[in-house]
Amino acid sequence: MDYENLFSKGKIGKLEMKNRIVMPPMGTGLASSTGEVTNELVRYYEERAKGGCGLIITEIARVDDVEGVGLANQISVTNVNKITGLEKLARAVHKYDSKIFIQLHHPGRQGHSMLMGGRQIVAPSPVMCKTVGEMPRELTTEEVEVLVKKFITGAKIGQTAGMDGVELHGAHGYLIGQFLSPLTNLRTDKYGGNFTNRMRFITEIILGIKHICGKDFPVSVRMDGDEFVEGGLTLSEAVEAARYLESIGIDSINISSGTYESGVTIIEPISYDQGWKRYLAQAIKDSVNIPVIGCMVIRKPEFAESLIKEKTVDFVALGRAQIADPEWGKKTMEGREKEIRQCISCLHCIEQLSLGTTTKCAVNPRMGRELEFQNFEKNGEGRVVAVIGGGPAGMEASRVLALKGFKPILFEAKDVLGGSVYLGSKPPLKEKLNWFLDNLEYEIRQLDVDIRLNTKPTIEDIKVLNPYAVYVASGSLPIIPPIPGIKGENVCTVVDVLEERVCIKDKNIVVIGSGMTGLETSELLAEMGNKVTIIEMMNKIGTGIYRSNLYDVISRLEKYGVEMLPSMKLVSIDKNGITAENMISGNLIYKEADQVVLSLGVRPNNEIVEELEKNFSVVKVLGDSNKPGRIADAIQTGFEKAYILE
């Protein structure tokens, strides 16, 4: 496909970009604890520039080290001693004719006192963010005036370091957005009240930057097209704000949506389609003449091309897409679309960051570790490695082994590759998992990996190969506890449902267990016309599931009328239903059921490992075969164990 629009040059102000691909700001946690740019952060951004990105907008940079901390490890632009690190970053990006903006940020009411030495968080008004749960202190007029100067100082530090422009983070419910929103700005001074006063904070910042950095230094504003919270900024108000911002001289506008209180609209779970919020960007684009950058779950090159061709946006924001594959742009330009490892919207990246660690990508194990894994040493010399199991761990190991010059032979007992991820693609709205599996299979086939489907090798079969090493990635098996009636004809597992070994329609179903697999299988069963009840022993449904993913699936289950009963322990099963014990009261309840579906977790499928270790000197156990986990764990172990093989 010809991507003439995607790879046409574009301008923001007088600054020219080589294409229309933008990497929007996303936190990584790779900066130092004192705000310096690290070598790891430089390499992370450099790979995206080398991979074809036209404009990189850095992750959030704080303008206030005292009350403006957004992450424990975050870029700071508060002092001139940060310039040299920022300069190193700018130079690394510029080597590839890419441009770089620095994004200036203050969390306001969405901050955390634990990141600020116990100080109370601050905001335009004392309006608590329900997600954060901390009451902010209202900033005084004088404090707001000081913050204006801090944003201007941050812009000048960025410009001095060689940044090509600056972006002001006025989206996602952060401080600038809090001043803009009628929900969070209840002030009665010059910074609150009517529209003009609510715009005053950002106005003074923009005019100050233009005065200090020069009128040709590009200023972009990231703002919400809709906050998706009652009483918050709406699309009509966003259009008015965009027109106003254009009138005072900004050079581009970056449209997103949502606040922490509507978090699934900021970083969307897997169920959200590409372009689901394009109408927001379109409305802004139709109202202004400056360039519009649009963020809307853009994954596929042809979709990105269509957005520009149809004049929905001027630039496409590819965030998680370029976390998953830093060469997204290069592969697209060279017609290698099948080689792109697509983001699957699993939210592993933001989940890890929210835990206080560095961001990680489920499908890209090198993300954030680019310095650690720079080169694939070609040391295989054609030696055979038997890989048992064709799930993501086995496929990823095979890919890396082939790149290193080994000869992997991949065995899969079933007639299709993908393992548990293939099964995970069966519930509604999980199609993106197939994108990931298609890419993995394409890559290993391009590398001429010997794939043997419908084959479960014995020790003797493997001995015939005389392998240098054996990698075990045989996945997991469902846990079946010794409960009365558990082996009844009306009992099956979620695997039975997903593999279509049983077909259940228009029945009364009880699902035991509310992990993600149990919840998603429940949705599938509900979609098939069944009446579904979920029983969970823990005191909450979906314990351990990241909150956005849990909210996403629960909201759909509720629409189907699925009954969800936490604090209920399965006691027994008979041909007509189940008996469960209330873990709080100790009372027993009986639920009628035509079918009982077990989703009680999994255990490693590693029975063959001990025998393999007796017969072969190098045996590596990967993914669920070692410890049940998620896609990220499978890909990480497959990659790492193959990378280190000498």
N, C-alpha and C positions, 0 to 999 in steps of 0.2 A: 504493500500500500504506500502511496505517496503522501508524505506528511509535510506538504509545502507550507501550511500555516504554522504548524507546531515548530518547524525549524526555520521560520522566517525571523529576521531581526526585529527587535522591538525596542521601544524607548520608554523610559520613565524620566520625565523632564528632558534634559539634554543628554542623559546617560543612555548609551546604546548597549543592548544585550544581544548575545549571539543567537539566542533562540527564545522561545516563550515558556521554557520550563523553569519553574521556581521551586526551591526547597523552602517551605515555610518554617517558622520557628518551632522547634520541639526540644524540650529539655532532655538532657542526657546524663547529668551528674558527673560528667568527665572533667569539669573544671576543678581547680584546687579548692580547698576549704576556705582559702583567703581570697578567692576570686580571680586567680590568675588563669590564663589560658595554658593548658598543659599540652605536651607533645601528643598525647592520646587524642585530645580534642582537635588539634591541628590535622592529624592524620585522618580522623573521621570525616571532617569537612573536605579535606583535599581529595579523598577518594570519590566524593560526590561531584566535585568539580571536574576531576579527571573523567568521570563517568558520563559527562555530557550535560550537567545542570547549567543553565544560563545565569541564574541568580540564586545565591544562597542568602537566606536571612537567618542570622544566628539565633540560637536559643535565647531565652530571656536573660538580659543583662541588668543587674540591679543598679539603681541610681542612688540608693541609700543603704549603707551597710548596717544601720542601726534598726530601723523599723520597716525596711523595704526588702527583706530577705525572702526570696521565693523558694529557693532550694538550698540545702546544706552545702552543696558543691555547685556553684553558679558563677558565671562570668560577672565581674564587677567593673563598672566604669566610673568609680567614685574618686579616683586618684590618678595622677599622671604616672605613677609607678606601674600602672597596668598597661601602658602604651606599648612597651616592647613585645609583650606576649600577643597583644592584638595585632601588632604589625606583622609578626611571624605568621599569624593566621591569614591575614589579608594577602601576604605575598604568596603563600601556598596556594590559595585559590586563584590568584591572578595569573599564575604560571599557565593555566589552562584556558585563558581568555574568558574566565567566568567573573562575575561581579559578586560583591558581598555587601550586604547591609547588616548593621547591628540593631537588634531590637531592644528598646529601652522599656523597662517594666517596673512596676511596683504592685504587690499583691493586694494592698488595702485590706478589706475585711475578709479576704480569702487567704490571708496569711495565717501563720501559726506562731504563738508566743514561744514555743519550744525552740524555734529557729532564731529567736531574737533575744535570747538570754532571759526569758521569762517576762519580757515587757509586754504590755497589753498591745494588741494589734490596733491599727488606726484605720480610719475610713472617713469619707465625707460626712456621714451621719451614723449614729449608733444603731445600725440595722444589722442584726446578726445574720450571717450566712448559715442556713440550717445544716448544710453539709459539714462545715467547719465546727460549728457549735461554740464559738467564742464571741463574746460581745465586744465590738470594737469601740475605741475611744474616738470621739469626734475631733477631727483636726481643727485647730484654731485658724483664723484667717491668716495670721502671720506664718503659721506652719505651712499652709498651702502655698503661700508666696515663696517660701524657702524651697519647697519641693519643685516648683516651676524652675527655679535656678538650677536645681540638681539635675533635672532632665536636660536642660540646655548644656550644662557642663558635661554630662555623659555623651551628648552628641558631639561636642567639640573634641573630647578625648577619642571617640571613635574616628572622627575625621582626621585627626592628627596621626592616628595609627594607620591610616590608609584605607579605611572603610569607604565604600563608594556611596553610601547613603545611610539613612537611619529609618527605622520603623518604630512608631509609637504603638504600644500594645494597649488598645482601647477596647478589646474584645474579651469574651469569656468571663466577664464579671470582675476583672481586675480594676485597680484604682481609677485609671482614666475612664474606663467604662462605667464605674460607679458614679462618677461625676455626671456622666451623660444620661444615666438612667433615672427616670422619675421614681423608680422603686427604691433606690438606694441614696438618692440625693434629696434630703429633706431640709437642706440648709436655708437660712434666712438672710445670709450675708450676700456679698456680690458674687459668690460662687454657687448659689443655689436659687431655686424658685423657677422663674420662667426659662424658656428655651435658651435665650441669649446668655443668661447667667450660668446655666448648666454647661454651656459650651465654653465658658470663660477660661477654665483651667487648661484645657487642651489648646485653646486659642493663644494664650500667653506662651505656652511651650513652643508652639509652631512658629509664632512670630519671633520669639527669642532665638530659636535655632536658625531661622533664616537670616536674622540680623548678625549673629555671631559667626555662623558657618558660611554665609553667603547665599544669595538667592538661588544659585544654581546647584547647591548641595541638595540632593533629592531627599524629600521627607515623605514617607509612606505612613498611612494610618491603618492599623488593623482594627476592624470594628465588626460588631454583630449586625447581621441583617435582621435578626430577631433573637431576643434573649430566651424566648420560649418559657417565660415564667410570668405568672399573673401580676400585672402592674408594672412589668418591665418594659424595656425598649421594644417597640414593634417595628414591622417593616416600613410602615408609612413614616414613622419617626426617624428610622435609619436613613430613608431617602432624603428627608429634610436635612439631617445632619451631614450626609454626604455632599449635598449641594452647598451647604454652608462651608464645609471644609475645603471644597474646591475653590470657593470664592476667596478664601484667605491664603491660598497659595500652596496647598499640598500637591504632591506630584503623582501620587497613586493611592489607591484604596484597596485594602486586602479584606475581602468579605468572608466572614465565618459566622458562627452562631453559638448561642448557649452560654450558660454560666455554670458554676459548680452545682447549682440546684437543678439544672437541666442537663447534667453532664453527658448523657448519651448523645446529645446533639452537638457536642464539641468533638469528642473522639468516639466515633460510632462503632458499635458492635457489628458482628458479622452479618446480621440480618438486614442492615441498611444497604440499599442499592447504590450503585454509582449514580451520582448526579441527583440524589434525592432532594437536595436543597438548591438546585440550580436556579430556581425562581427568585431566590434572594439576590444572587449575583446579577441575574438578568434585570431585575428591577433597578438596582443601582447603576448598572451599565447603561440602561435606557435614560437615566436621569443626569448623568455627568459626562464630561468630555475627556476627563483624565483617564489613564489606564486603570482597569479593574483586574485584580488578581482574585481568582475564585478557588475556594477550598470546598470540595463536595464528594469525598470518597472517589477520587479519580484513580483508576487502576490500569485500565487498558489504553494502549496508545491510540487506537482508533476513536475511542471516546474523547480523549484529550484533544485530538485533532478536530473533532466535530464541534466541541465547545468554542474553539477559536473561529472556525469556519462559519459557524452560525451566529457569531458575534454575541455570545453569552458572556464571554470574558475576553480580556486581552492577553492574560497570562494564566497558565494553569498551575495551581499549587499542588505539588506531588510530595506530600510529607512522608507518611508511612510507606508509600510506594518506594521511596528512595532509601529508607531505612532497610527495607527488605532486599532491595537490589540497587547498590550504588551506581550500577552501569545501566540503569533504566533508559536514560537518554541515548547513550552510545549504542546500545543494542537495538533500540527503536530506529535510530537513524540508519543503521547498517542492515536493516531488514531481518534482524535476529529476534523477533518478538517472542518466539517459542522458548528462547533461552532466558527470558525475564522471569525471575522468581517473584511471583506476585505476593503482595501483602494479603493476608487472609482475614484481617480485621479481628484478630483474636484478643487484642488489648493486652497482650503479654508485656509490651513495651511500657505502657503507662502504669500497669500494675506493679512492675518491678520498680519504677521510679517512685511510685507512691509509698513503697515499702522503705524508701531511704537508700536504696542501692542505685547503681548505674542502670540506665535503660538497657534492655536486652531485646533481641528480636527472636521470635520463635522459629522463623524460617531462615534467618541469617545468623549463624553462630559467630561470625567474625565481627558483627556490629559492636562497636565500642572497643574491640580488641584487634583493630587493624594492624597496630604495631607488633602485636604478639604473633599474629599469623600473617606474615607478609608474603612469603614465598612457599610454593609447594616443591619441596626437594625431590627431584627425580631420582629416587634411589631404589625403585621397585625392581628394576632389571628383569621384568617379566615373570617374577616369582608369583606363584599361585596363592591366592587367599580365598578360602571357602567362607562365604557369608551365608548364614542360615537364617532366613527370614526376610521377606520382601516388604516390610513396613517402612516407615520413614527412616528409622535408624539404619536398617540394612541398606536401603537405597543410598542414603547420604554417605555411609561408609564406602560403599561400592564406587560412588562418584569420586570421592577423594582418593581412594586407592588407585583408581584408574589414572587420575591426573598425576599421581606420583610414579606411575610406571609399573605398578603391580598388575597382575591379571586376576581380578576378582571374578569368582563364579558365584552367582547369586541364586540361592535355592528358595522357592516359595511353595508351601504346601497347597495353596489354593490356586485357582485359575486366574487370579487377578492380583496385581501389586497394590500395596497401600495399607495393609494391615488394619489396625483399629481406626486409622484416619479414614480409610475407605468406608468403613461402617459409619463413622461419624458424619459422613457427608449425606447420609440417608434422611435424617430428619429435615423438616422444612427449613428453608432459608440458609442452608449450609453449603450452597454450590461453590463458594470460594475455596473450599477444601479440595475440590476437584481441580481447580486451577493449579494449586500447589502440587498435587500428585501428578498431574499431566506434565508439569515442568520437570519434576524429579525423574519421571520415567523417560521423558524426551532426552534429558541430559545423559543418563546412563546408557541409553541406546546409541546416542551419538558417539559415546566413548567406547562403543563396541563391548560393553560388559556382557558376559555370557549369562543370560537369564534363563533359569530352568523352572518354569511354572509346574504346578501339580506334582511337585517333587519334594518328598520329605526324606532326606538322605540318612542312611545308617552310618555307623562308625566305619564299617567296611567300605561303603561308597566313598566316604571322604578320604580314607587311606589310599584308595586308588589314585586320587588326585595328587598325592604327595605334597600337600600344601605347606607353605612356609608358615602360615598362621590360619587360625580359624576364628571367625567372628560370629558370635551367637546373638541374634536379634529376633528371637522367636516369639516375642511379645508376652502376653499375659493370658491367664485363665480366670474365669469368673469365680468368685468366692461363693460357695454353697454351704451354709452352716447346717449343722445337724438338728434341724427343727422338725417336729412331727408334721408329716404331710408334705414335706419339701420335695419329695419325689413323685408327687401325684400327677396325674395326667393333665390336670388343669394348671400346672405350674411350668413356667418357662423362664428364660433369662432375656435380658435386653438384647443380647447377641442373637438369640433365636429370632427375635422380632426384626432386628436390623438386617439379618441375613435372609429374611423372608422364609425361614423354615416353618414359621407359623403365620397364619393369616387371620387376624382378629378384626372383625368389623361388627359394629352395632351391638357391642357387648358391654357388660358391666365389668370394668377392669380395676384391680388394685395393683399399683406399682409400689414395690418395697425399696425405698432408698431415694434420696433427693440430691445426689450428686448431679453434675451437669449431664451425664449420660442418661440418668433416670429422668431428669426434667425434660430433656429434648426428646427422648423416646415417648414420654407421656404426651408431648405435643403432637408427635406423629400419630399416636393412637387416637388422640382426640380428633385430629384432622380426618381420621378414617371413620368417624361417626361413633366412637366409643364413649361411654361415660367413665371418666377416669378419676380415681382417688389415689393420692400419694401419701404413703405412710413413712414417717421419718423418726428415727430414734432420738436424734439430737433435738435440742430445744428450738432450733430454727431450721427452716427450709433452706437448702442450698448452702450450708455451712462450708466455708473455705472457698466459695466461688467469688471472683472479683465482682464488686457491687454493680458495675454497669452491665456486665454480662447477666448477672442474676436478675436485675430489674428488667432487662430486655425480655428474657424468656418467661419470667413470672407474669409480666403484663399480658403476654399472649395466652398463657395458660388460664389466666383469670377470664379472658374473653371467651374461652371455650367452656367456662364454668367448672374447671377442674378443682376438686376438693383437695386441699393440702393440710395434712394433720401432723404437726411436729410433736415431739415428746411422746411418740408411740412406738413401742417395741413389739415386733412380731413374735408371737408366742407359738402359734400353730396354724396349720392350714387344713381345711377339709374340702370335700368336693363342692361345697356351696359357698365357701368364703374363708375369711381369716379371723383369727382372734388376736387382738393386740392389747398390750398393757400400757396404760397411761403412766409415764415415768414420773409424773408429779404426784398424782393422787393414788396410784397403785391399782386403780379400777381397771377391769377388763371390759373391752368393747368387742362387738362382733360386726364385721362388715361383709355383706354378701358380695360375692364375686363369681363371674363366669370364668375368669382367667386371672391368675396371679403372675405378675412379671417381676422377676428379681433383678435388682440393680444395687448389689451390696458390695461393690468394689471388686478389685482384681488382685491376683497374686502372680508373682513371676513364673513364667513358663520356662523353667531352667533345669528340668530333670536331666537333660542330656549333658549339662555342663561338667559334672563330676567325671563322667566317662570320657568326655573329650579331653579333660585335663590329664587323664591317665595315659592318653594316647598321643597327644600333641604338645609340643613344648610352648607354643605361643597361642593362648586362647584369650580372647577379649569378649566380655559380656556387655551388651549394649541395651539402652532403652529400657522398656518394661521387663525384659528378661533379667535385668539387674535389679531395678527398682521401679515399680509402676509410677508413671508420671504423665506429663502432657507432651504435646508435640515438641515444645522447646527442649525438653529433656532428651527426647529421642534424637533430635537433630544435633544437639550439642554433643552427646556421647558418640554418635556415629561419626561426626566430623573430627572430634578431638582424638579418638582412638585410632582413626585412620591417619590423621595428620602426623602423629608421633611415631608411627611404625617405621622402623629402620631396617 
